[in-house]
Amino acid sequence: MSNHNPPFKNEVLVYSEIAAKGNIFDLYGGDASYGVLLLRKFPDLHYWYFDLDQSALDTATERLLEFGQKAHIKRCNARDLDKRISEEGLREIDVAIYDPGLRLGHVENPERGFLVKWHGPLDGRYDQRQQLTIADVLNHESVDVLTDIFTTVEMPFPRRLAEAIVNRRKSGSISTSRELTEIVSKAIPFKARRKKVSLEVIAMLALRIYVNDELGALAEAVRKGFSALRPGGRLLTISYHSGEARIYKEFAKKYDERYAAENERKLRVLTKKALKPSTEEIGDNPLIRSSQFRVYEKLN
């Protein structure tokens, strides 16, 4: 999602209509673009915002001020959904939205260390209160751990890259994205290069996912979100890479009315094929070019 221009705006409105007078939980709220969109469309809605990034929280707080007590803002992890529901005294929810993509605030600030092109520090933390950074991982993890990290994003020659990192740090710590770029470019054979996305970008993606435990948090949040839904409630999910898509699809398949054992049929897939952003949407916001939208409904 980028500031003020989230993907699949029309689809989110359509599939959220069942919650027009209920509760919607936006588990990766960012600048609250979905919140503004939904509260303007459904003035009786209660919108519950989650995010770990303080700068996003500050922006969201300002943008949601006009909606008063209909907007509930808190700095928290998506994986703590169940705790927040309990703390707020709610029994169930109508819709949960999952949009775990990078924000413009992440990619436009070189000091945040999310993109290799800026040649900035190797940070990559969503929550800057946490200690672990990408630099820590590169300078201290073993070859085996680094190999596993790069394998999660289907990096070619992941062990070769891991070994190159460990060898490089013998001559001094790795502290900038420029240094990471140089290591990747030397370690991976030219024949393994991809046309659409550079391997340097993929390496940074893998490290960012690991530092923030993104896939672990997302899997937990999906499970807890579905558990909290009322019958007929919906999960609105957006993925930006295969790791995220796999979490949604594997969870859904477990309970899909078409495939699951009779006593496990708890879910209906409302989007038979994943929806993709339009050419116009991608033109307005290149960050969403790889995104896919899927919706799951809890059966009665």
C-alpha positions as CSV (number, residue, x, y, z in Angstrom):
1,M,0.0,0.0,0.0
2,S,1.2,3.5,-0.6
3,N,0.1,6.7,1.1
4,H,-3.5,7.7,0.3
5,N,-3.6,5.2,-2.6
6,P,-4.2,1.6,-1.5
7,P,-4.8,-1.2,-4.0
8,F,-8.2,-2.7,-4.7
9,K,-10.2,0.2,-3.2
10,N,-13.4,-0.7,-5.0
11,E,-13.1,-4.3,-4.1
12,V,-12.5,-3.5,-0.5
13,L,-15.7,-1.4,-0.4
14,V,-17.8,-4.0,-2.1
15,Y,-16.7,-6.9,0.1
16,S,-16.8,-4.8,3.3
17,E,-20.5,-3.8,2.8
18,I,-21.6,-6.6,5.2
19,A,-19.8,-4.6,8.0
20,A,-21.6,-1.3,7.2
21,K,-22.8,-1.1,10.9
22,G,-20.3,-3.5,12.4
23,N,-16.5,-3.8,13.1
24,I,-13.7,-3.9,10.6
25,F,-10.1,-4.6,11.7
26,D,-7.4,-3.3,9.5
27,L,-4.4,-5.3,10.6
28,Y,-1.7,-3.4,8.6
29,G,-3.3,0.0,8.7
30,G,-0.4,2.1,7.4
31,D,-1.6,5.7,6.8
32,A,-5.3,4.5,7.3
33,S,-6.2,4.9,3.7
34,Y,-8.7,2.0,4.0
35,G,-10.0,3.6,7.2
36,V,-10.8,6.9,5.5
37,L,-12.3,5.1,2.5
38,L,-14.5,2.9,4.6
39,L,-15.7,5.4,7.2
40,R,-16.7,7.9,4.5
41,K,-18.7,5.2,2.8
42,F,-20.1,3.6,5.9
43,P,-20.6,6.2,8.7
44,D,-22.0,3.7,11.2
45,L,-18.9,1.5,10.9
46,H,-16.3,1.0,13.7
47,Y,-12.8,0.9,12.2
48,W,-10.0,-0.7,14.3
49,Y,-6.5,0.2,13.2
50,F,-3.3,-1.8,13.8
51,D,0.3,-0.9,12.8
52,L,3.8,-1.1,14.3
53,D,5.3,1.9,12.6
54,Q,5.1,5.1,14.7
55,S,5.4,7.4,11.7
56,A,2.4,5.5,10.1
57,L,0.5,5.8,13.3
58,D,1.1,9.5,13.5
59,T,-0.2,10.0,9.9
60,A,-3.2,7.7,10.6
61,T,-4.1,9.5,13.8
62,E,-4.3,12.9,11.9
63,R,-6.3,11.5,9.0
64,L,-8.8,9.7,11.2
65,L,-9.4,12.6,13.5
66,E,-12.6,13.7,11.6
67,F,-14.3,10.3,12.4
68,G,-14.1,10.7,16.2
69,Q,-14.9,7.6,18.2
70,K,-15.7,5.5,15.1
71,A,-11.9,5.1,14.6
72,H,-10.0,3.1,17.1
73,I,-6.2,3.5,16.7
74,K,-3.5,1.5,18.5
75,R,0.1,0.7,17.8
76,C,0.2,-3.1,17.9
77,N,1.2,-6.2,16.0
78,A,-1.4,-8.0,13.7
79,R,-0.5,-11.2,15.5
80,D,-2.0,-9.7,18.7
81,L,-5.5,-9.5,17.2
82,D,-7.1,-11.9,19.7
83,K,-5.7,-9.9,22.6
84,R,-7.0,-6.6,21.3
85,I,-10.5,-8.1,20.6
86,S,-10.6,-9.3,24.2
87,E,-9.3,-6.0,25.6
88,E,-12.0,-4.1,23.7
89,G,-14.7,-6.3,25.0
90,L,-15.8,-7.6,21.6
91,R,-17.0,-11.2,21.0
92,E,-16.6,-11.3,17.2
93,I,-15.8,-9.2,14.2
94,D,-17.3,-8.7,10.7
95,V,-14.3,-8.1,8.5
96,A,-10.5,-8.3,8.8
97,I,-8.2,-6.7,6.2
98,Y,-4.7,-7.9,5.5
99,D,-2.5,-5.5,3.4
100,P,1.1,-6.2,4.5
101,G,2.9,-4.3,1.8
102,L,5.6,-1.6,2.1
103,R,4.5,2.0,2.6
104,L,5.8,5.0,0.8
105,G,7.2,6.1,4.1
106,H,9.4,3.0,4.2
107,V,10.7,3.3,0.6
108,E,11.2,7.0,0.3
109,N,13.3,7.4,3.4
110,P,16.9,6.2,2.9
111,E,17.5,6.1,6.7
112,R,14.8,3.4,7.1
113,G,16.9,0.9,5.2
114,F,14.3,-0.9,3.1
115,L,15.6,-0.5,-0.4
116,V,19.0,-1.4,-1.9
117,K,18.9,1.6,-4.4
118,W,19.3,4.2,-1.6
119,H,22.7,2.8,-0.4
120,G,21.6,3.6,3.1
121,P,21.9,1.8,6.4
122,L,20.8,-1.8,6.6
123,D,17.8,-1.4,9.0
124,G,14.5,-2.7,7.6
125,R,12.5,-2.6,10.9
126,Y,8.8,-1.7,10.9
127,D,8.9,-1.3,14.7
128,Q,12.0,0.8,15.5
129,R,11.6,-0.2,19.2
130,Q,12.9,-3.6,18.4
131,Q,16.7,-4.3,18.4
132,L,17.2,-6.7,15.5
133,T,18.2,-5.0,12.2
134,I,19.2,-6.4,8.7
135,A,22.8,-5.4,9.5
136,D,22.7,-7.6,12.7
137,V,21.5,-10.6,10.6
138,L,24.1,-10.1,7.9
139,N,27.0,-9.7,10.5
140,H,26.1,-12.4,13.0
141,E,23.9,-15.2,11.5
142,S,25.5,-18.5,10.4
143,V,25.6,-19.8,6.8
144,D,22.8,-22.2,7.5
145,V,20.5,-19.5,8.9
146,L,21.3,-17.1,6.0
147,T,20.7,-19.9,3.5
148,D,17.2,-20.6,5.0
149,I,16.4,-16.8,4.9
150,F,17.2,-16.6,1.2
151,T,15.5,-19.9,0.4
152,T,12.1,-18.4,1.6
153,V,12.0,-16.1,-1.4
154,E,13.3,-18.6,-3.9
155,M,16.7,-16.9,-4.3
156,P,18.9,-18.8,-6.8
157,F,22.1,-20.2,-5.2
158,P,21.0,-19.2,-1.6
159,R,23.9,-21.1,0.0
160,R,26.5,-19.5,-2.3
161,L,25.2,-16.1,-1.3
162,A,25.2,-17.0,2.4
163,E,28.8,-18.2,2.2
164,A,29.8,-15.0,0.3
165,I,28.3,-12.9,3.1
166,V,30.1,-14.8,5.9
167,N,33.4,-14.5,3.9
168,R,32.9,-10.8,3.3
169,R,32.4,-9.9,6.9
170,K,35.8,-11.4,7.9
171,S,37.2,-8.2,6.4
172,G,34.9,-5.9,8.3
173,S,31.2,-5.4,9.2
174,I,28.6,-5.1,6.5
175,S,26.7,-1.8,7.2
176,T,25.2,-0.4,4.0
177,S,22.9,-1.6,1.2
178,R,25.6,-0.7,-1.3
179,E,27.8,-3.4,0.3
180,L,25.0,-5.9,0.2
181,T,24.4,-5.1,-3.5
182,E,28.1,-5.7,-4.3
183,I,28.0,-9.1,-2.4
184,V,24.9,-10.3,-4.3
185,S,26.2,-9.2,-7.7
186,K,29.5,-11.1,-7.2
187,A,28.0,-14.2,-5.6
188,I,25.2,-15.0,-8.0
189,P,26.0,-16.1,-11.6
190,F,24.8,-13.8,-14.4
191,K,22.8,-16.7,-15.9
192,A,20.6,-16.8,-12.8
193,R,19.6,-13.1,-13.1
194,R,15.9,-12.3,-13.5
195,K,14.5,-9.7,-15.9
196,K,11.6,-8.3,-13.8
197,V,13.1,-8.1,-10.3
198,S,16.8,-7.8,-9.5
199,L,18.4,-10.3,-7.1
200,E,19.6,-7.5,-4.9
201,V,16.0,-6.5,-4.3
202,I,15.0,-10.1,-3.6
203,A,17.8,-10.4,-1.1
204,M,16.7,-7.3,0.7
205,L,13.1,-8.6,0.7
206,A,14.2,-11.9,2.3
207,L,16.2,-10.1,5.0
208,R,13.3,-7.7,5.7
209,I,10.8,-10.6,6.1
210,Y,13.1,-12.3,8.5
211,V,13.9,-9.2,10.6
212,N,10.2,-8.5,11.1
213,D,9.1,-12.1,11.3
214,E,6.5,-11.1,8.6
215,L,5.4,-14.5,7.6
216,G,5.1,-15.8,11.1
217,A,3.1,-12.8,12.2
218,L,0.8,-13.0,9.1
219,A,0.1,-16.7,9.5
220,E,-0.8,-16.1,13.1
221,A,-3.0,-13.1,12.3
222,V,-4.9,-15.0,9.6
223,R,-5.6,-17.8,11.9
224,K,-6.8,-15.5,14.7
225,G,-8.7,-13.3,12.3
226,F,-10.7,-16.2,11.0
227,S,-11.4,-17.5,14.5
228,A,-12.8,-14.1,15.5
229,L,-15.1,-13.7,12.5
230,R,-18.8,-14.0,13.0
231,P,-20.6,-16.5,10.6
232,G,-20.7,-14.7,7.3
233,G,-17.7,-12.6,8.2
234,R,-14.9,-12.1,5.7
235,L,-11.1,-12.0,5.5
236,L,-9.9,-9.6,2.8
237,T,-6.4,-10.5,1.9
238,I,-3.7,-8.9,-0.3
239,S,-0.4,-10.5,-1.1
240,Y,2.7,-9.0,-2.7
241,H,4.9,-12.1,-3.0
242,S,4.6,-15.9,-3.1
243,G,5.3,-16.3,0.7
244,E,2.2,-14.2,1.6
245,A,0.0,-15.8,-1.0
246,R,1.0,-19.3,0.2
247,I,-0.1,-18.5,3.8
248,Y,-3.6,-17.4,2.6
249,K,-4.0,-20.3,0.2
250,E,-2.8,-23.0,2.5
251,F,-5.0,-21.7,5.4
252,A,-8.0,-21.5,3.1
253,K,-7.5,-25.0,1.6
254,K,-7.6,-26.5,5.0
255,Y,-11.2,-25.4,5.6
256,D,-12.5,-24.8,2.0
257,E,-16.0,-26.3,1.6
258,R,-14.9,-27.8,-1.7
259,Y,-12.0,-29.8,-0.4
260,A,-12.0,-30.2,3.4
261,A,-13.4,-33.1,5.3
262,E,-17.1,-32.7,6.1
263,N,-16.5,-31.6,9.7
264,E,-13.8,-29.2,8.6
265,R,-15.8,-27.2,6.0
266,K,-15.7,-23.7,7.5
267,L,-14.8,-21.4,4.7
268,R,-16.0,-20.3,1.2
269,V,-13.6,-18.7,-1.3
270,L,-15.4,-15.7,-2.8
271,T,-12.7,-14.9,-5.3
272,K,-12.4,-18.0,-7.5
273,K,-9.2,-16.5,-9.1
274,A,-7.0,-13.9,-7.3
275,L,-7.8,-10.4,-8.5
276,K,-5.0,-8.2,-9.8
277,P,-4.7,-4.5,-9.9
278,S,-5.6,-2.6,-13.1
279,T,-3.0,-1.0,-15.3
280,E,-4.3,2.4,-14.1
281,E,-3.8,1.4,-10.5
282,I,-0.3,0.2,-11.1
283,G,0.5,3.5,-13.0
284,D,-0.7,5.4,-9.9
285,N,1.2,3.2,-7.5
286,P,4.0,1.0,-8.8
287,L,4.4,-0.6,-5.4
288,I,1.3,-2.7,-6.0
289,R,2.2,-4.2,-9.3
290,S,2.6,-7.7,-8.0
291,S,-0.3,-7.6,-5.6
292,Q,-3.2,-10.1,-5.6
293,F,-6.5,-9.9,-3.8
294,R,-8.4,-12.8,-2.3
295,V,-11.6,-12.9,-0.1
296,Y,-12.6,-15.7,2.3
297,E,-16.0,-16.0,4.0
298,K,-16.8,-17.9,7.2
299,L,-19.6,-20.4,6.7
300,N,-22.7,-20.3,9.0
